[in-house]
Amino acid sequence: MTESPEKTAFGDADRQFMAHAIGVSRRALGTTAENPPVGCVLVRDGAVIGTGWTAPGGRPHAEVRALEMAGGKAKGSTAYVTLEPCAHHGQTPPCAGALIEAGVARAVVAVEDPDPRVRGQGLAMLRAAGVEVGTGLLEEEARRVLAGFLSRLERGRPHVLLKLAVSADGMIAEQPGRPCAITGPAALARAHLMRAQADAILVGVGTVVADDPALNCRLPGLEARSPIRLVADSALRIPQTSRLIATAEEIPTWIFTTIAGKDRALAMQKAHPHVRIIPVKHDEAGRVSLPALLERLGREGINRLMVEGGAHLARAFVKQALVDAAAIFTAPEKHLGEGGLAALAGLPLESLSQEPFALREELPLGADILRVYDRVE
């Protein structure tokens, strides 16, 4: 983002209200389809008169919802928006126009929109109408919430969060094929919140065979926020009786394979019409190509992908430099010993805690610890 004269003219109150807008935007994570999770706070005479975040499915936009709350009080107010207001006519009129029509006097924007249909035009529209515009306030924090949308727009693929629950000695199970509980209830609840904030969750077929996971969100009140469930399964080994297949009518379930079109794929699709079987390229080992999988997800409008395992899938994402952030839940008092299954299938766990990764957050959760690392290169 280019430096603007307004960028350094922010006070403590501006930072407070933008932080509020960023906090509000988090409510939209995992619900906006291909649209960005945006937050908007309208302030007049030092008081919040309207708040809004992108509605489920992507519309109405955050600005429109905040303006609806503020009503006539919006005239002369300041709008704090985490992403540049849109300037194009899509399924709804442009949000920049809505702010202008409501009489907003000032707009503070955290991040400029890289969408070619916007890309500075929303800011220009506001300025042309006499609205005072400031940009770049708390940009890093806002970009973190918008990371999925920005990744898909700029790189053609979703933002990838790798989640691991590990023992003190870096294991995820007592032995291959024998899952066990690693962390406690507080850590588990936080992991399920991460599921609710993701658009999709991915596991390898080995995890399905060994664990038969449901991959849904089981937090009270957030059950409907379960992400799309994805399985990397090159040869379609997924058991026909798995919970993922049995509940595919309730929660979207996609299987990425390299053998679509063959008899087995056709038979599975006929037997399980609610399961979506998606063909992708294979890598040199004949497995599902992860870059091809991510590219396809980008085309499908998936912004945020959570990778949950198993160890070999996690290792592949790390080795191919496809991990954008890592959430590592550690049980400091639990040791599984030499017979345990290493979290990254022999790759050092430290690969996620040193360059190009940097620690962003460390949080105690009961007896466990959550550390979140971001790729910073």
C-alpha positions, 0 to 999 in steps of 0.5 A: 500500500502506498503511503498517504498523507492521511496514514499518519494522522490517526489518534488513539480513538481511531485505533480503538475503533478500528480494533473494534471493527477488526474484532467484529470482522472475526464474527464472519470468518468461515461464513462468507463463501468467496467474499471477504470477512469485513467489519465496519463500525460507524462512530459519531461524537465519540460513540458507536452508532452502528456495527456490521460484519459481512453476512453469511453467504457474503451479503449484505456487506458490512458497511450496509449492515452498519448503516442500517443500524445507524439510520439517520445518525450516520450523517457526519459520522466516521466509518472504520472499515477493515477492507476498502469499500467496494466500488462496483455494481455486483449483486448489490450496489457499491458500498462506497456509494452507500457511505456517500449517500448516508452522508458519512464525513470520514472513512478510515480503511485498514486494507486496500482491496486487491480485487481488480473490480475495486483496487483503489476505486472505492477510495477514489469514489469517496474522496471525489465525493468530499469524504475524508479518507485515511488508510493503513490503520492497523493494517497488519491486524486486519490482513490477518483476518482477511488472509484467506480472501487476500491469498485467493485473490493474490495467489489463487489459493486459500490460506492454509492453517496447519493444526497439530495436537502434540505430546511433549515429545512431539507425537500425535498418537501412541502408535500409527493407527492408534489414535489417542486424546492428547490435549484437554477440553479447553484445547479441544474447544479452541480447535473446534472454534478454528473449525468454525472459522474455516471454510474447509478442513482437509485430512488424508485418507489414512486419517479417515481409515484409522480414526473415522473422524466426523470433522464437524464443529461440536461447539454448542451453538456453532454446529451449523458452522461446520466447514466443508470436509475434504479428503485427499484420497488418490485411489479412493480408499475411503471406507464406504461406511465412514462417518464422512460419507454417512453424513455427507447429505448434512455437511458438504464432503469432497474427495480429491482423487486421481482416478475419477472417471474409472469404474471405482470412482463412478460406482462411488459417485452413483452409490453416494450422490451427496459426496462430491468426487473431484479429480486432480493431478497426481504428484511424482509419487502418484498421490494427489498433487497438493498445489493442484488441490489448492488451486482447485479450492481457489477456483471453488471460492475457498478462502481459508483451509484448515489441515488436520492430518495425518502426519504424512499429509502434514509433512507434505504441506510443510515440505512443499512450503504450502503452510501459511500458519501453524497452530500447535497445541502442546500437552507439556505433561504428556509423553508418548515415547519412542513408539509414538507417531511423530507429528510430521512423520520424521520431519522436525517439529521445529520446522514450524517454529523457526524461519520462515515462521515466527511466533504470533501468539502463545496461549495457555489452555488449561494444562495445555499450550497453544502456539500460533506461528505465521509464515513471514517471508 
